[in-house]
Amino acid sequence: MPTLILVRHGRSTANTAGLLAGRMPGVTLDERGAAQAAALPARLEGVPLAAVVSSPLQRCQETVRPLLDARPGLRLHTEDGINECDYGDWTGRKLDELTDEPLMEIVQAHPTAAAFPGGESMRTMQHRAAEAVRRWNRRIEEEHGADAVYLMCSHGDIIKSLAADALGLHLDQFQRISVEPCSVTVVRYTRTRPFLVRLGDTGDFASLVPRPDRETEGSGGAATVGGGAGAP
């Protein structure tokens, strides 16, 4: 079965503004995010890609654009199944305002019980993303063979939930996983089980240096959602 490269989009304007972007329109890559996207072709140089698949949101499609420009033979496929979690009424809110919401504690500690007001549950999010990957695995294998490699560009909570699925982790453990903007996570699928080959690889260790301005997309930090509703 194919190998899947999961790329979280580059740093966005919502990350730097401290907003839970969700599916809010008009969220683009910021200057750093654009630089991260520009570096992606070199990071993946030599890796044959059968397809590039993206969330429909602008920040993901901007992230893969330099890669597509560097490989004119590839075209972009858009997949709704790997769209960002629908945070409903939380969409567009300041992350520091959400820390006092009773639901945030559930999002962090017991995400299988978390459903966003006016949005979707985290269980639904993981299920639709995992089903999308399984559909694409079948398609890629049929069209390009069992050893093919393909790429999906998505969002923090989506990628964390897919990594948890690959590891056989309960969704309640997925907040222990961290994926930085424009990080690369790789899952090699086989007939009997998947193997997590890379997790949140950015190619450097800058993210380990303490800094006061740690950006989140949402569900990515101690009290965040959307980069994951609980990831750094």
Backbone hydrogen bonds in HBPLUS format (Angstrom, degrees):
<---DONOR---> <-ACCEPTOR-->    atom                        ^
c    i                          cat <-CA-CA->   ^        H-A-AA   ^      H-
h    n   atom  resd res      DA  || num        DHA   H-A  angle D-A-AA Bond
n    s   type  num  typ     dist DA aas  dist angle  dist       angle   num
A0189-TYR N   A0002-PRO O   3.15 MM 187  5.86 161.8  2.18 152.0 154.7     1
A0003-THR N   A0148-ALA O   2.93 MM 145  6.38 157.6  1.98 154.3 161.8     2
A0150-TYR N   A0003-THR O   3.02 MM 147  6.51 157.5  2.07 165.5 172.7     3
A0004-LEU N   A0187-VAL O   2.77 MM 183  5.21 168.7  1.78 161.0 159.5     4
A0187-VAL N   A0004-LEU O   2.88 MM 183  5.21 161.6  1.92 152.6 158.3     5
A0005-ILE N   A0150-TYR O   2.83 MM 145  6.12 163.7  1.86 157.9 163.2     6
A0152-MET N   A0005-ILE O   2.79 MM 147  6.19 159.7  1.83 165.0 168.5     7
A0006-LEU N   A0185-THR O   2.61 MM 179  4.96 174.2  1.62 171.6 169.4     8
A0185-THR N   A0006-LEU O   2.81 MM 179  4.96 163.5  1.84 150.1 155.7     9
A0007-VAL N   A0152-MET O   2.82 MM 145  6.17 165.3  1.84 159.5 163.9    10
A0154-SER N   A0007-VAL O   2.90 MM 147  6.28 149.9  1.99 151.1 161.0    11
A0008-ARG N   A0183-SER O   3.14 MM 175  5.65 158.0  2.20 152.2 158.7    12
A0182-CYS N   A0008-ARG O   2.98 MM 174  4.76 125.5  2.29 105.7 120.1    13
A0009-HIS N   A0154-SER O   3.16 MM 145  6.18 147.8  2.27 172.7 166.2    14
A0182-CYS N   A0009-HIS O   2.99 MM 173  4.99 137.3  2.18 113.1 113.5    15
A0030-ASP N   A0011-ARG O   3.05 MM  19  6.18 162.6  2.08 135.0 139.4    16
A0016-THR N   A0012-SER O   3.25 MM   4  6.66 161.9  2.29 152.6 154.5    17
A0013-THR N   A0028-THR O   2.88 MM  15  5.85 152.5  1.96 163.5 165.1    18
A0017-ALA N   A0013-THR O   3.10 MM   4  6.15 137.1  2.29 132.3 143.9    19
A0018-GLY N   A0014-ALA O   2.96 MM   4  5.94 112.9  2.42 139.5 153.4    20
A0019-LEU N   A0014-ALA O   2.99 MM   5  5.02 165.6  2.01 146.3 148.0    21
A0018-GLY N   A0015-ASN O   3.21 MM   3  5.29 154.6  2.27 100.8 108.5    22
A0095-LEU N   A0018-GLY O   2.87 MM  77  5.77 173.2  1.87 162.6 162.2    23
A0020-LEU N   A0093-ARG O   2.90 MM  73  5.60 159.1  1.95 159.5 165.8    24
A0092-GLY N   A0020-LEU O   2.67 MM  72  5.18 160.3  1.71 166.4 161.2    25
A0024-MET N   A0021-ALA O   2.95 MM   3  5.47 163.8  1.97 139.7 143.7    26
A0034-ALA N   A0030-ASP O   2.85 MM   4  6.12 154.9  1.92 158.3 164.7    27
A0035-ALA N   A0031-GLU O   3.13 MM   4  6.38 150.2  2.22 140.9 148.6    28
A0036-GLN N   A0032-ARG O   2.89 MM   4  6.22 151.3  1.97 149.1 157.7    29
A0037-ALA N   A0033-GLY O   2.94 MM   4  6.20 156.5  1.99 147.4 153.4    30
A0038-ALA N   A0034-ALA O   2.93 MM   4  6.14 152.4  2.01 142.2 150.0    31
A0039-ALA N   A0035-ALA O   3.11 MM   4  6.32 135.9  2.31 140.0 150.5    32
A0039-ALA N   A0036-GLN O   3.20 MM   3  5.22 132.0  2.44  94.6 107.1    33
A0040-LEU N   A0037-ALA O   3.12 MM   3  5.23 150.0  2.21 102.5 111.5    34
A0043-ARG N   A0039-ALA O   3.18 MM   4  6.45 155.6  2.24 151.4 158.9    35
A0044-LEU N   A0040-LEU O   3.06 MM   4  6.28 145.2  2.18 153.2 161.9    36
A0045-GLU N   A0042-ALA O   3.25 MM   3  4.92 164.5  2.28  98.5 102.5    37
A0047-VAL N   A0044-LEU O   2.98 MM   3  5.55 162.3  2.01 138.6 141.3    38
A0050-ALA N   A0149-VAL O   2.68 MM  99  5.82 171.1  1.68 168.5 171.7    39
A0151-LEU N   A0051-ALA O   3.02 MM 100  6.31 166.5  2.04 152.1 156.0    40
A0077-HIS N   A0052-VAL O   2.98 MM  25  6.21 158.8  2.02 155.3 161.6    41
A0053-VAL N   A0151-LEU O   2.77 MM  98  6.04 160.9  1.81 152.7 159.5    42
A0153-CYS N   A0053-VAL O   2.84 MM 100  6.38 147.9  1.94 149.3 159.5    43
A0054-SER N   A0077-HIS O   2.77 MM  23  6.21 152.5  1.84 160.4 170.0    44
A0079-GLU N   A0054-SER O   2.84 MM  25  5.90 164.0  1.87 157.1 159.4    45
A0055-SER N   A0153-CYS O   2.99 MM  98  6.28 148.4  2.09 169.4 175.5    46
A0060-CYS N   A0057-LEU O   3.13 MM   3  5.73 135.6  2.33 113.7 124.5    47
A0061-GLN N   A0057-LEU O   3.23 MM   4  6.56 163.6  2.26 152.9 157.8    48
A0062-GLU N   A0058-GLN O   2.84 MM   4  6.02 153.9  1.91 156.6 163.8    49
A0063-THR N   A0059-ARG O   3.26 MM   4  6.23 140.5  2.43 124.0 133.5    50
A0063-THR N   A0060-CYS O   3.05 MM   3  5.02 120.3  2.42  92.8 108.2    51
A0064-VAL N   A0060-CYS O   3.23 MM   4  6.64 149.8  2.33 151.6 157.5    52
A0068-LEU N   A0064-VAL O   2.96 MM   4  6.25 158.9  2.00 158.8 165.2    53
A0069-ASP N   A0065-ARG O   2.87 MM   4  6.09 155.2  1.93 155.0 162.4    54
A0070-ALA N   A0066-PRO O   2.99 MM   4  6.15 143.1  2.13 139.0 148.3    55
A0071-ARG N   A0067-LEU O   3.08 MM   4  6.29 123.5  2.41 135.8 150.3    56
A0071-ARG N   A0068-LEU O   3.17 MM   3  5.01 138.8  2.35  92.5 104.3    57
A0074-LEU N   A0071-ARG O   2.95 MM   3  5.84 171.2  1.96 133.2 136.0    58
A0082-ILE N   A0079-GLU O   3.33 MM   3  5.99 163.3  2.36 114.4 118.5    59
A0083-ASN N   A0080-ASP O   3.05 MM   3  5.15 159.6  2.09 115.6 114.7    60
A0120-GLU N   A0086-ASP O   2.99 MM  34  5.46 162.8  2.02 150.1 148.7    61
A0090-TRP N   A0087-TYR O   2.95 MM   3  5.34 155.0  2.01 142.2 137.8    62
A0091-THR N   A0088-GLY O   3.07 MM   3  5.65 161.9  2.10 117.3 123.0    63
A0089-ASP N   A0117-PRO O   2.70 MM  28  5.64 174.6  1.71 171.7 172.7    64
A0093-ARG N   A0090-TRP O   3.09 MM   3  5.63 163.4  2.12 140.1 139.6    65
A0097-GLU N   A0094-LYS O   3.11 MM   3  5.35 141.7  2.26 101.9 112.9    66
A0098-LEU N   A0095-LEU O   2.99 MM   3  5.15 138.1  2.17 100.9 113.1    67
A0101-GLU N   A0098-LEU O   3.02 MM   3  5.24 159.0  2.06 109.7 116.5    68
A0104-MET N   A0101-GLU O   2.94 MM   3  5.50 142.1  2.08 115.4 125.4    69
A0106-ILE N   A0103-LEU O   2.96 MM   3  5.13 119.9  2.34 100.3 115.6    70
A0107-VAL N   A0103-LEU O   2.88 MM   4  6.22 157.8  1.93 155.4 162.5    71
A0108-GLN N   A0104-MET O   2.98 MM   4  6.21 153.4  2.05 148.0 154.0    72
A0109-ALA N   A0105-GLU O   2.94 MM   4  6.01 164.1  1.96 147.4 152.1    73
A0110-HIS N   A0106-ILE O   2.73 MM   4  4.90 152.5  1.80 134.4 142.9    74
A0113-ALA N   A0110-HIS O   2.87 MM   3  5.79 164.3  1.90 130.8 135.9    75
A0114-ALA N   A0111-PRO O   3.00 MM   3  4.86 162.4  2.03 104.5 110.1    76
A0122-MET N   A0114-ALA O   3.08 MM   8  6.04 157.9  2.13 161.2 161.3    77
A0116-PHE N   A0120-GLU O   3.15 MM   4  5.64 169.2  2.16 133.9 130.5    78
A0119-GLY N   A0116-PHE O   2.79 MM   3  4.92 160.6  1.83 132.7 132.0    79
A0125-MET N   A0121-SER O   3.10 MM   4  6.39 156.8  2.15 142.9 149.4    80
A0126-GLN N   A0122-MET O   3.06 MM   4  6.27 166.6  2.07 148.0 149.7    81
A0127-HIS N   A0123-ARG O   2.99 MM   4  6.18 165.1  2.01 152.5 157.1    82
A0128-ARG N   A0124-THR O   2.96 MM   4  6.13 174.1  1.97 159.2 160.1    83
A0129-ALA N   A0125-MET O   3.13 MM   4  6.26 160.0  2.17 148.7 154.5    84
A0130-ALA N   A0126-GLN O   2.91 MM   4  6.04 167.2  1.92 155.1 158.7    85
A0131-GLU N   A0127-HIS O   2.93 MM   4  6.07 158.9  1.97 151.5 157.6    86
A0132-ALA N   A0128-ARG O   2.98 MM   4  6.12 149.8  2.07 140.0 148.2    87
A0133-VAL N   A0129-ALA O   3.02 MM   4  6.35 157.9  2.07 150.7 156.0    88
A0134-ARG N   A0130-ALA O   3.02 MM   4  6.28 157.0  2.08 146.4 152.7    89
A0135-ARG N   A0131-GLU O   2.96 MM   4  6.21 154.8  2.03 147.5 154.2    90
A0136-TRP N   A0132-ALA O   2.97 MM   4  6.23 162.3  2.00 150.9 155.7    91
A0137-ASN N   A0133-VAL O   2.77 MM   4  5.97 150.0  1.86 149.4 158.5    92
A0138-ARG N   A0134-ARG O   3.13 MM   4  6.35 162.3  2.17 145.3 148.6    93
A0139-ARG N   A0135-ARG O   3.02 MM   4  6.30 163.7  2.05 148.9 153.8    94
A0140-ILE N   A0136-TRP O   2.79 MM   4  5.88 170.9  1.80 154.0 156.6    95
A0141-GLU N   A0137-ASN O   2.97 MM   4  6.07 162.7  2.00 147.8 153.0    96
A0142-GLU N   A0138-ARG O   2.96 MM   4  6.11 160.6  2.00 149.8 155.4    97
A0143-GLU N   A0139-ARG O   2.95 MM   4  6.12 156.0  2.01 150.8 157.3    98
A0144-HIS N   A0140-ILE O   2.69 MM   4  5.49 150.7  1.77 150.0 157.2    99
A0145-GLY N   A0141-GLU O   2.93 MM   4  4.39 143.1  2.07 116.7 121.9   100
A0148-ALA N   A0145-GLY O   3.30 MM   3  5.68 163.8  2.33 115.9 117.2   101
A0159-ILE N   A0155-HIS O   2.87 MM   4  6.06 170.1  1.88 166.7 169.4   102
A0160-LYS N   A0156-GLY O   2.89 MM   4  6.05 165.7  1.91 156.4 160.9   103
A0161-SER N   A0157-ASP O   2.96 MM   4  6.03 155.6  2.02 142.2 148.7   104
A0162-LEU N   A0158-ILE O   2.97 MM   4  6.25 147.8  2.08 146.7 155.9   105
A0163-ALA N   A0159-ILE O   2.86 MM   4  6.10 152.6  1.93 150.0 157.7   106
A0164-ALA N   A0160-LYS O   2.93 MM   4  6.16 156.7  1.99 146.2 152.6   107
A0165-ASP N   A0161-SER O   2.96 MM   4  6.14 151.7  2.04 137.4 145.4   108
A0166-ALA N   A0162-LEU O   2.92 MM   4  6.17 154.0  1.99 143.6 150.2   109
A0167-LEU N   A0163-ALA O   2.99 MM   4  6.23 145.8  2.11 145.0 154.2   110
A0168-GLY N   A0164-ALA O   2.98 MM   4  6.05 113.6  2.44 138.6 154.8   111
A0169-LEU N   A0164-ALA O   2.82 MM   5  4.84 152.6  1.89 151.0 149.1   112
A0168-GLY N   A0165-ASP O   3.20 MM   3  5.11 150.5  2.29  96.7 105.6   113
A0173-GLN N   A0170-HIS O   2.85 MM   3  5.60 165.5  1.87 124.3 129.3   114
A0174-PHE N   A0171-LEU O   3.04 MM   3  5.21 164.9  2.06 111.9 116.8   115
A0176-ARG N   A0173-GLN O   3.08 MM   3  5.88 166.7  2.10 124.4 128.1   116
A0177-ILE N   A0174-PHE O   3.10 MM   3  5.59 165.9  2.12 115.3 119.4   117
A0183-SER N   A0180-GLU O   3.05 MM   3  5.28 146.3  2.17 137.2 131.1   118
A0184-VAL N   A0201-ASP O   2.79 MM  17  4.87 154.7  1.86 125.8 133.8   119
A0201-ASP N   A0184-VAL O   2.85 MM  17  4.87 158.0  1.90 141.5 135.2   120
A0186-VAL N   A0198-ARG O   2.97 MM  12  4.76 152.8  2.05 113.3 120.6   121
A0197-VAL N   A0186-VAL O   2.79 MM  11  5.22 147.4  1.89 143.5 152.1   122
A0198-ARG N   A0186-VAL O   3.34 MM  12  4.76 161.0  2.38 124.3 125.4   123
A0188-ARG N   A0195-PHE O   2.82 MM   7  5.09 163.3  1.84 156.3 157.2   124
A0195-PHE N   A0188-ARG O   2.76 MM   7  5.09 147.6  1.86 140.6 151.8   125
A0190-THR N   A0193-ARG O   3.18 MM   3  5.34 127.3  2.48 114.4 128.9   126
A0208-LEU N   A0205-PHE O   2.99 MM   3  5.56 160.1  2.03 116.5 122.9   127
A0209-VAL N   A0206-ALA O   3.11 MM   3  5.59 163.2  2.14 114.5 119.8   128
A0231-ALA N   A0228-GLY O   3.30 MM   3  4.89 154.8  2.37 111.7 105.4   129
